[in-house]
Amino acid sequence: MSTPERVMPPLDADERTSLESWLDFYRSTLAQKCDGLEEHRLREASVAPSPITLLGLVQHMAEVERNWFRRILAQEAAPPIFENGAGPGTHDGGFDLAEGATYEKALAVWQAEIARARAHCATHSLDDTSPFMGGQVTLRWIYTHLIAEYARHCGHADFLRERLDGLTGV
């Protein structure tokens, strides 16, 4: 599976195009941070005591996409994807790596969740709401939240990649 091209969001676009473009920008940034690394490097934690890995970030973002766009926006009963190895039905949001976890598998799952997210979003306006935490959340809010979540984790990925092989600025 190839790394998606990272396209700078347009400087003068409508709100929806801006939100979708920034989300896609950060999605592709995370993929580029993983590009070209051997499997064992993708599984390597940053600095003790942090257990965060690039592979764990990809798995986590697949879980995040599933949660917000399938469980919340589309109201699907979509179970967690990645179990943490502590027994059936246990998960930590995707950060822990099961013994058989691979980047190829995680990337395919993440890309599939992104495709499902895009399909769900295409059927909603930015003002459409879904039940969340005793209230209603708009698609606009979900987009904004996901952009912030990706930006934060892309920062983690920056530090991980720099520590792994010195690459910066992707």
C-alpha positions as CSV (number, residue, x, y, z in Angstrom):
1,M,0.0,0.0,0.0
2,S,1.5,3.3,-1.0
3,T,1.8,6.4,1.2
4,P,-0.8,9.0,0.3
5,E,0.5,12.3,-1.2
6,R,0.4,15.1,1.3
7,V,-1.4,18.0,-0.2
8,M,-1.3,21.4,1.4
9,P,-4.9,22.5,2.2
10,P,-6.2,25.3,0.0
11,L,-5.7,28.8,1.3
12,D,-9.1,30.0,0.2
13,A,-11.8,27.4,0.4
14,D,-15.2,26.9,1.9
15,E,-15.5,25.6,5.5
16,R,-16.1,21.9,4.6
17,T,-13.3,21.8,2.1
18,S,-10.9,23.4,4.6
19,L,-11.8,20.9,7.3
20,E,-11.6,17.9,5.1
21,S,-8.4,19.1,3.6
22,W,-6.7,19.7,6.9
23,L,-7.8,16.2,8.2
24,D,-6.4,14.6,5.0
25,F,-3.2,16.6,5.4
26,Y,-2.6,15.2,8.9
27,R,-3.7,11.7,7.9
28,S,-1.0,11.7,5.1
29,T,1.6,13.3,7.5
30,L,1.3,10.4,9.9
31,A,1.6,7.9,7.0
32,Q,4.7,9.7,5.7
33,K,6.3,9.6,9.2
34,C,6.1,5.8,8.9
35,D,7.2,5.6,5.3
36,G,10.4,3.7,4.6
37,L,11.0,2.3,8.1
38,E,11.6,-1.4,8.7
39,E,9.0,-3.2,10.7
40,H,11.1,-3.5,13.9
41,R,11.7,0.3,13.8
42,L,7.9,1.0,13.6
43,R,7.5,-1.1,16.8
44,E,10.2,0.7,18.6
45,A,9.2,2.9,21.6
46,S,10.3,6.5,21.8
47,V,12.0,7.2,25.2
48,A,11.4,5.5,28.5
49,P,9.0,5.5,30.1
50,S,6.7,6.2,27.1
51,P,5.6,3.1,25.3
52,I,4.4,5.0,22.2
53,T,5.4,3.6,18.8
54,L,4.7,4.7,15.2
55,L,2.8,1.4,14.7
56,G,0.8,2.1,17.9
57,L,-0.1,5.5,16.6
58,V,-1.4,4.1,13.3
59,Q,-3.5,1.5,15.2
60,H,-4.7,4.2,17.5
61,M,-5.8,6.5,14.7
62,A,-7.7,3.6,13.1
63,E,-9.5,3.2,16.4
64,V,-10.2,7.0,16.6
65,E,-11.5,7.1,13.0
66,R,-13.8,4.2,13.8
67,N,-15.0,5.7,17.1
68,W,-15.9,9.1,15.8
69,F,-17.2,8.4,12.3
70,R,-18.8,5.0,12.7
71,R,-19.8,4.7,16.4
72,I,-20.7,8.3,17.0
73,L,-21.6,9.9,13.6
74,A,-23.2,6.8,12.0
75,Q,-24.3,5.2,15.3
76,E,-22.9,1.8,14.2
77,A,-22.2,-0.9,16.8
78,A,-18.5,-1.2,15.6
79,P,-16.3,-3.1,18.2
80,P,-12.7,-2.1,18.9
81,I,-10.2,-3.3,16.3
82,F,-7.0,-4.0,18.2
83,E,-6.8,-6.1,21.3
84,N,-3.8,-5.5,23.6
85,G,-2.9,-9.1,24.3
86,A,-4.2,-9.0,27.9
87,G,-7.0,-11.3,27.0
88,P,-10.1,-11.4,24.7
89,G,-12.0,-8.2,24.6
90,T,-9.3,-6.0,26.1
91,H,-8.0,-2.9,24.3
92,D,-6.2,0.3,25.0
93,G,-7.3,2.4,22.1
94,G,-4.8,0.7,19.8
95,F,-1.5,1.9,21.3
96,D,-0.4,-1.5,22.6
97,L,1.0,-3.9,20.0
98,A,-0.2,-7.5,19.9
99,E,2.5,-10.1,19.1
100,G,1.3,-10.5,15.5
101,A,0.7,-6.8,14.8
102,T,2.3,-5.6,11.6
103,Y,2.4,-2.2,9.9
104,E,1.0,-3.6,6.7
105,K,-2.1,-4.9,8.5
106,A,-2.5,-1.7,10.6
107,L,-2.1,0.5,7.6
108,A,-4.8,-1.5,5.7
109,V,-7.2,-1.3,8.6
110,W,-6.5,2.4,9.1
111,Q,-7.0,3.2,5.4
112,A,-10.3,1.1,5.4
113,E,-11.5,3.2,8.4
114,I,-10.7,6.4,6.6
115,A,-12.6,5.2,3.5
116,R,-15.6,4.4,5.7
117,A,-15.3,7.8,7.4
118,R,-15.3,9.6,4.1
119,A,-18.4,7.6,3.0
120,H,-20.3,8.4,6.2
121,C,-19.3,12.1,6.1
122,A,-20.4,12.5,2.5
123,T,-24.0,11.8,3.6
124,H,-24.0,14.5,6.4
125,S,-23.9,18.3,6.5
126,L,-21.5,20.0,8.9
127,D,-24.5,20.9,11.1
128,D,-25.9,17.4,11.3
129,T,-25.8,16.1,14.9
130,S,-25.3,12.8,16.7
131,P,-25.9,11.9,20.3
132,F,-22.7,12.2,22.4
133,M,-22.1,12.4,26.2
134,G,-25.7,13.3,26.9
135,G,-25.9,16.0,24.3
136,Q,-25.5,16.4,20.5
137,V,-22.2,16.8,18.6
138,T,-22.0,18.2,15.0
139,L,-19.9,16.8,12.2
140,R,-18.1,20.2,12.2
141,W,-17.1,19.5,15.9
142,I,-16.0,16.0,15.0
143,Y,-13.8,17.3,12.1
144,T,-12.2,19.9,14.3
145,H,-11.6,17.4,17.1
146,L,-10.0,14.9,14.6
147,I,-7.8,17.6,13.2
148,A,-6.5,18.4,16.7
149,E,-6.1,14.7,17.5
150,Y,-4.1,14.0,14.4
151,A,-2.0,17.2,14.8
152,R,-1.1,16.1,18.4
153,H,-0.1,12.6,17.3
154,C,1.8,13.8,14.3
155,G,3.9,15.8,16.8
156,H,4.6,12.5,18.6
157,A,5.4,10.9,15.3
158,D,7.9,13.7,14.5
159,F,9.8,13.0,17.7
160,L,9.7,9.2,17.2
161,R,10.9,9.4,13.6
162,E,13.7,11.8,14.5
163,R,14.8,9.5,17.3
164,L,14.7,6.4,15.1
165,D,16.7,7.7,12.1
166,G,17.1,11.4,12.4
167,L,14.5,12.3,9.7
168,T,12.8,15.6,10.3
169,G,10.6,17.9,8.3
170,V,8.4,15.5,6.6
